[in-house]
Amino acid sequence: RRGLEQKYFKESFESYGINPNIIGTEISHTANQYPNTIQWDFHNVKDEWIRNVGVVYSNSFDHSYKPIDCLDAWMSCLSTDGKCVIEYSDDCDTKSGKTDPFAATLDEYREFIEHKYMINDIITNEGLTDMGKTHKGLRYFIIISNR
């Protein structure tokens, strides 16, 4: 929402001497106030993104009002060896509400994703220091590729 993920990824990659182009999308009218952030509905794709993105990351998939269309859109952006990483938390993603319309268990996520795509791995943040103010506790990172 405030470009924090973009900042984190940018700093992490730079620590390895890598400087990728990192863009975050935010539907809010305040999006353009933050570095590397554009105002955009993540259900939509820009033509230049199609098959041209190495990594799509989101900790907001539960915000999707059309999860099938959303995942299809993200997956269409991946380059041949690209990966989509969806962050999942039992704490958040099983609770549906106005701003989080998609709720599912981790097993339901697996079933939903594997219907059309391949899950390469699911890793956790277990043993790592929690740096954020939200999404505290155990989180899962579902790593997905096209078949």
N, C-alpha and C positions, 0 to 999 in steps of 0.2 A: 504493500500500500504506500510506502514511503521510499521505495527504492533500496531497502536494506538488503534484500537478497542479491540484487545486482551488484551492490557494493561488496558484499561478502564474496561472491564468486569472482569479481574482478580482482580483489586483493589476494584471494587464494591462488588464482592462476598466475598473477604477477609474481608471487613468491617463488614460483617455479620458472620464471622467465618467459611466461607465455602471456600473450596479450590478445585474446579473442574479442570479437565484437559481441557484447552482451547487451541484450535489449529485454526489458521487462514491459509487460502490458498491464494496464490498470484501467478499469472502466470509469473510475471517478474523474470528474472534471478537473481535479487537482493534479492529475498524473503528470502533466508537463512541467510541474514545479520541481520534479526530482530528476537527478541525473540518470541517463540511460533508460528512461521510462517514457512510454508513449500511451496516450489515451486510446484504448482499444478493447473491444469485447473479445475475450480469449476463445470464443466459439468460432471466430472468423479468421481467415488466413489471407495474408497479402500474397499476391502472385509471386513476388520475388522470394518468398519463403519456401515455396513448394520444392521438395527434395533438396533443400539447400541449407539445412540446419543440422549441426552436429549433436546438440543436446537441447531437449525441451524439458524444463523442470517446473513443477508446480507443487505447492503446498496448499493449493486452493481448489482442488478438483471437486471438493464437496460443495463449492459455490456454483457448480454447473447446474443450469436449469434444463440442459439437454446433454446428459453425459455421453451418450453414444455418438452424437454429432461432434461433441467437443473432442473426444478421444480420436475420432476419425480425422478431424481437422489437424490436431497436433501431429498425428502419425504421418499425415501427408507431407509435412514439412521436413521430415527426417531424410538426411542423406543416406546413401546405401548402408553405411555402417553406423548411422546415428542411433541414439537412444533417447527414449522418453523416460523420465524419472518422476514418479508420482509419490509424494510424501503422504503417508497415511498415519493416523493416530487414532487409537481406540477411544481416546478422550474426546475427540471432536467429530470424527467421521461417521459415527453411528447415531448422531443426533441431527435430525432434520429440523429446519426452521426457515424463516423468511429469507435470511441471507445465506443459508447453507441448505439448499433444497435437496441435494443428493446425499443420502445416508446409506451406508452399507458396512457390513463387517469386512474384515480382511479376506475371509473366504469368499464372500460375495464379490469383492473386488477382483480376486483371482479368476473366478468363474466368468465374470463380465469381460475382463481383459482377454483371457485365453480363448474366448469365443472366436476372436478374429486375429489376435496378435500373440506374440510369444513373450512370456516372462522369462528373462535371462537370469534374474536373481532377485531375491528380496533380502536386503541387509537392514540392520538396525543401528541406532545410535547408542546401543548398550555400551557402557563404559566410557562414553565421551562426556565432556563437560557441556551442560546445557547452557547455551549462550543467549537464547531468546527469552522474551517475556511471555510469549504465547507458545502453544504446542509443547508444553513441558512434558517430561516423562518419556516413556518408551515410544519411539517413532519407527516406522518402517519406510523403507525407500524401495519402491517397486520399480525395477529396471526392465523396460519393455523395448522390444524391437519389432519391426515388420517381419512377417514370415517370408 
